[in-house]
């Protein structure tokens, strides 16, 4: 269920309370919820995942992403989650894992990572970052020389 983007980054479709223990078992230290509550009937509410994460000693944040696109504050939220995961692993989830992957790619591109390498990592996990590639390239160009 969890798809690995890097040694320390996993993405996933909607998780359950039981999945939190599985995440802890593989070294996840922070869970990032990129799914708005009530996006579809029957989905597990973020508060339930947050409570399970806290009980398991895992950090948690919600940075919901709708199908309307990405905003700088959401990329900032991914950056904060990556920092909060520390030496552990981050699990980001949404309905299918796609929005979490795209947000990760935007964050990393803004930080100066190579777009082709990010695309390859996403593809290896079964995700296509094509929908945000132009934005990634613009973010990377905007930070050229600042890193």
ABEGO torsion letter per residue (X at the ends): XBBBABAABBBBBBBBAAAAAAAAAAGBABBBBABBBGABBGBBBAAAAAAAAAAAGBBBBBBBBBAAEBBAAAAAAAAAAAAAAEABBBBBBBAAGAAAAAAAAAAAAAAGBBAAAAAAAAAAAGBBAAAAAAAAAAAAAAABGAX
